[in-house]
Amino acid sequence: MGTGVAVTPSPVSDLRTFVEHQSGQRIFDCYQCGKCSAGCPIDYAMDLGPRQVMRCIQLGLKKEVMQSTTVWLCVSCETCSSRCPAKIDIAKVMESLRILAAAEGSLPAEKHIDLFHRTFLNTIRRYGRAHEFTLTATYTVKSRNLFANLGLAQTMLSKGKLAIMPPKVEGSAWVKNVFSKTKSTRPEMSTNAYAYYPGCTLHSTAKKYDVSARAVCEKLGVGLEELKDWTCCGASSAHTTNEMLAITLPARDLRTAEKMGKPLAVACAMCFNRLKVTEHELADKAKLDAVKALVGGDFSNTAEVVHLLQILYERRKTMVVSKPLKGLKVASYYGCMLVRPYEITKFDDPENPQMMDKLMVTLGAQPLDWDFKTACCGASLPLTRRDIVLKLSHRLLVQAQQLGADCLAVACPMCQFNLDAYQEAINQEFGSKIKIPILYFTQLAGLAMGLSPHQLHLDKHIVDPMPALKNKGLA
């Protein structure tokens, strides 16, 4: 800690007891190797590294932990959890500390991040789904930073990426009820028919992802039946504040998919992660029984959750590629949520995934071998700590540019937004001249399968991909 004071750990720390009970992790399994801090992409912005937080919990230094910025800056990218040699889910430990802070009413060291989470959840409580316009406007006013994103908001409105009117969802009453009740504290499947959970973002800022996903699946003969009256899974705020809320919100959608008798296809990487975590957590009968009391007794947690990338990957050999993406250099960016923690997502290799790269080969593109496939872009911090998003996204884009990438392929709406919407701000901050289109893998698949740029909403990006595509004869 750098204080020069020797501290003897207490036999049983109240803080440690709470964290171990809440997170299910054995805190004294940590032997302070430092791998978590070395790999954490936000360690530079934290006052205590993840290793130091773990040591403080071991020593019962509650004040030092609860007053640190680390607890709030952690975006649950799971890098530390995936690399911990002691198999400690450190991200889960951080979540339990935020839950403790909320329960005790502790003053957060990063008040704007806490404000963002509360504003996000209030939007879901009110509408049943996230509504970016309300979220951004409310957060901007409450944070008293009125002009921070004004220019970007105008651009997004002009591009039709922000809906002014909130969604109307029949299940909103159910969501309100779940919020009030959680204050305190596989059948035979058809291989080409899926229940489909788009998630809030795909109905708003990431609509192009939804449109291209449906178009490509139709081409492949894959049926996507959208869940009736689906509601928000809680990403990316519920799991940082309330464990019961975090597993109950996704459970409602899992129950709907279960009743449809189909595997659940998910496009959003964040939603996929939360649904998989919930599926995993509900293997605990006590938790399943508690959730059943809220979502309905006729729920057995049998729905299979599959990401859309996996669906396309498994069908790549039968794809009819009528317009190969010849000469297009693609940096495949998987982000954090798809591959981590592997014990739960069971999705490809958590350090060097290959699914998207192999799909790009099928489409005729040239996938690039690069270092940042699964690095964090800053996740949900653009409103609260834009400086972190700019720094993390800059390093990704710089290497992609150095390798000659014509575009990045992504599977996460949050990653797409951070890397696309903030490129101009990144260039201003770092004096760079980056102009790399950030495309969904479904858009690239659609192009190779003969769909037009208009059909794939390629005109809806902040960084226009058309010059790069025209240069390769693809548009």
N, C-alpha and C positions, 0 to 999 in steps of 0.2 A: 504493500500500500504506500510505501515511501514515507511513512510517519516516523519510523525508527522506534516505535513502541511495540514491545512484545505483548501479545494478547493470548491468553489461554482459552481454548474453546470450552464452552459450557457443555456438560454431559448431554443435556437435552435443551436445545434452544427453542423457544416458542415459535420464532420465525421459521426455523428449520422444520419443526413439526408441522406447521401449517403448509409450508411449501411441499414437503414430501407427501402429505395427505392430498393436497390439491392437484399436484402434478403427477403423482405416482412414480417419482424419480427418487433414487437413493443419493442424497447429496454428498455423503462421505465417500461415495465411489469415485468422486473427482479427486485425482492426485496431482492437479495443478500442472499438467504438461504444457498448457498454453496454446494448444492447437485451436481452440475455439476463438481466442482473441486474434491469433495469427490469420485465421481465415475470414473473420467477420469483416464485411465490406464497409461497415459503418463505425468500426472501432475507433477510427481517427477522430470522430465527432463526439465520442463518449467520454465522460469524465472517469468512469471505471470500465475497464475491459470486461468481457464476459467471464474470463478467468477470475478476475478480482471480485466480481459479484458473487460467484460461486464460493469463493473463500470467505467473503463477508457473511454469507448465509451459514457456512460451517461454524464461524465464530460467533454467530448470534448478533452481528452488528446491524441491527434492524434500522437504526436511524441513517447510517451511511448508505444502506441499500435503498431505502424508501425515498431518500432525498437525491438520489443519483439520476442523471439524465438517461443512463443506459436502459433502465426499465422501460422508458417511453420511446426511445429511439429505435429499439429492436423492432423490426418489421416482420419477424417470424419467417425469414427466408430459409431457415432450417440448415444453413451451411454448417453451423456449429454442431447441430444434432447429428447430421450425416457423417461428420468427420471425427466425432468424439470417440477415442479408443475405448472408453469405458461404457459406451452405448447410452450415455445420458442424453435425454431430450432437453437440451438447454433452452431451446425456444419455448418449450412447455413450462419450464421454470420461470422464464420471463413473463409469460402469460399469467401464471399464478400470482406473481408479484403485483401485476397491474390489477388483477381481481382483488387482491388484498387492499391495495390503495383505494380502490373504488368502495370497498366495503367499509373501510375505516374513514373515508372522507379525507384522505391525505391530500395535501396540496401538491399537485404534480410539478415536477421539475421542468417539464416541457408542457406548459399550459395550453399551447395552441394545438398540440397533438391530442391531448385529452379533450379539448373543445371539438376537434374534428370528429373523434369517435362518438362523442355524445350527440353531435349534430347529425351525423350519419344515421345513428340508430333512431333518433327522433323522427327522421324522414321515413324510415322503414315502418316505425310504429304508426305513423300517420297514414301512409299510403299503401303499405304492404309490399312495396317495391322501392328501390332507390330512385330518386328523382334528382338528377344532377343539377338542374337549374335551381331548385329549392335549396339543395345542399350547399352549393357554391355561394348563392346569394346570402343565405343565413350565416354561413361560416364567415364570409367576407365582412358582413356587418358586425357580427359579434367579436371578431378578432380585430376590428377597427383598422383593417388594412384594405381600404375601399378600392384602391386603384391597382392592386398587385397583379390581378389577372384580367383587367378590363379589356386590354387589346386582344388577348386570347379569346375572351368570351365573345367579343364582337366577331372575330373570325369564325368561331365555332357556330354561332348563330347564323352567319351568312352561308355556312356550309351545310346547314340543316342538321348539325350534330347535337344540338341542345333543344329539347322539347320544353316549351314554356309551361304548357299545361301538364299537371301531374297525371299519372296513370290511374285508371279506375279498376280496382281489383276487388272481386267479391270476397276474397280471402282476407282482406284488410282487417275485418272485425276479428277474425281468428288470430291474426298477428298481434293486434292490440291486446287480446286476451292472454296470449302467451307472454308478452312483455310484463303484464301485470302479475302473472302467476310465477314468473321466474325472477322476480325482483331480488329475492334473497339469494338468495344464494345462487335361396336361389331356385326358382321354378324353371322348367324347360323353356328355352328361349328360341325365337326365330332369328336366324343370323342376319336377315336383311330388314327386319322391322324393329325400330327402336322408339321408345318413349324419348322425348327430346326436352331437355331443360336448357333454354337459352341463357337465363340469368338476366339481371336488370340491365347491365351495360349493353348487351346485344340488342336491346330494344331502344337504345338511345345513342350514346356516343360511338358505340361499336356496331352500329346497324349493318355496316358493310360486311362484317364478319358473319353475321346471321344470314344476310342475303346470299353471300358467296357459299356458305356452308350448305344451305338448302339447295342451291342451284347445282353444286357439285354432287351432292348425295342423290339428287334426282337423276343426274346423268349416270350415276353408278347403279341406279336401281335400288338404292337404300332408302327405305321409308322412315321419315322422321315425323312422329306424331307429338306435337307439343303438349306438354302436360297442361291439363285444364286447370285454370285458376292457380297457377303456380305462384309462389311467394318467394321473397328474398331469402337466400341461404345465410345471410349475416356477414358475409365477407365484405370489407376486411376489418370490421370493428367488433363483432359479437364475441369472437373467441379471445379477444384481449381484455374483455371486461366481465363476462359472465358465462361460466362453463355450461350451465344448464340451458341457457338461451342459445349458446353456440351449437349445441347438438339437437335442440328441439326444432329450431327453424329449418334446418336441412331435412330433419326427419319427416316433416310434413310432405315434402316433395318426394322423398324416398317411398313413403306410404302410397302416394298417388301412383308412382311408377310400379310399385308392387301390385296394386290392384289392376293395373293395365296388363300385367303379365308379360312385360317386355323389359329388356335391359335398358338402362338409362344412359343415353348419349348426352355428353356435356361438352360444350365448346369452350367456355371460359375456364382458364386454368385455375383461377382462384376458387370458382364454384366447384370445380372438380376436386380440388384439394379438401374443401370443407365437407363435401358430400362423402368423400372417401374416409376422412377422419371420423365423421359421424358413424358411418358404416362400421368402422373399426371399434369405436367407443361403445357402440350398442351391442357388441358381442358380450358385454358385461350385463348379465340379466337384471341386476338391480337398476342400472341406468336405463335399460330398455323398458322395464316396468314403469319407471318414473316418467319416461317420455310418452309411453302409451297412454298414460292418464291425461296427457295434454293433446296428443294428436288423434287419439282414438284407439280403442282396445284391439281392433282388428289389424294389427300391424306386427309383422314378424321379422322385419329387417332382412328381407331376402332379395331385394332388388340389386342387380349387378350394375355397378357404375363404370362406364367406359368413356374415355376421352375420344373426341372426334378424330384426333390425329391417329390414334390407334386403329380406328375404323378404316380410314383411308390407307394407312400403311399396310394393313392386312389384305387390302384389295388392290394393291398397286400393280400386281402382275396381270390383273384383268382389265386395267384401265385402258381406254382407247385414247391414246395421245395423238391427236390430229395436228397439233401445232407445237412441236417440241421447243422448249425454252433454250435453244442452242446458243451457246456463248454467254448466257446469263450467269454471272458469278453471285452465288447466294450464301450469305452467312446465316446459318440456322441458329436461331436464338430461342432456347427452350425456357429460360427464366428459372425461377425458384420453385414455383408451386406444382409443376407437373411431376417433377422427379423426386421431390423430397417431402417427408422422409420416406425412403424406399420401402421400409418395412410396412408402410401403410399404402402408399400409392402403387407399389409394384409396377412402376412405369419405367422401363428402359434402365440404363445405367445412370446413377445419380451424378456422376462426375463427367462422363463422356457419352451422353446419349447419341443414338444413331438413327432413330426412326425417321426424323424429318430429313436428315441428310440422304438416306436411302430413297425416300420419297422424291426428293429433288432430282436424284439420278434418274429415276423412272420418268420424270417429267422432262428430262433432257437438259436440265440445268447443271451447273458445276458447283457442288457444295464446297465451301472453303473450310479448311482445318484451322480453327482459331481457339483462343484461350478462354473466351467468355461465354461459352454456350449456356452455362447455368449460373452465371454471376448475377447478382442482384442489381436492378436498375434504380432502386429507391422505392419501389412498390407504391404504397399508399401515402407517401410523404409530400407529393407536389404542392398541396395547399398549405401544409404546416411547416415543412422544412425544404423549400425548393432548392436551397443550396446543395443539399445532399443529393437530391435527384439529378441536378445538373452535373455534379462531380462524378457520380457513378455512371450516369448515362454517357457522359463525355468519354470516359475511358473505353467504354464498349464501342462507341462510334469511331473513335480514333483508330483503334486496331482494325475495325472493319474497313475503314477508309484506306489504311496502309496496305491492307491485303488486296485492295482493288475490288471490293464488293460493290456490285451494282445495286444491291438491296439487302435488307435483313428480312428473313421469314420468321414470323412469330405465331404463337398460339395463345397469347394472353392479352386481353384488352388493356390491362393496366400497363404492361410493357409497351404495347403499341402506342398508347397515349403518351407515355413519358418520352419515348424515343422520337416520336413524330411531332408532337405539339411543341416540344421544348427545344428543338434543334436551333431555332433562331436565337433563343435565350442562351443556349450553350455556346454558340459562336460568339455572341457578345461578351459572355463571361470569360471565355478562354482565348479569344482572339483567333479561333479556328475558322475554317471555311468548309464545314461539313454540309453535304446535301445528299443524304442517302435515304431513299424511300423505305418505309417500314411497312411491309405487306404481310397480310395473313397468309398462311400456307394454303388455305382454301382458295384465295384469289389466284395464287400461282398455279394451283391445280386446275382451276377453272379456265385460265388462259391456255394451258397446255391441252385441255380437252375441247377447245374450240369456242368457249364462251367469249363474248365481247367485253372490252373494258367497261362499257356502260352497264352491262348485266352484272358485273362484279363490283360496281360502285368504286371503281378506281379513281373517279374524279372527286371523291370525298376526303381524300387525304390532305393533310396540311402541307407536307412535302410532296409535291406533284411527282408521281412515278412515271408519267407519260414520256418525258424526254428520254429517260433511261431505257424504257421499253421500246420506243420508236428507234432509238439508236441500235437496238438489237433486231429490229424488224419484227417486233412482237405486238405492235399496236399501230 
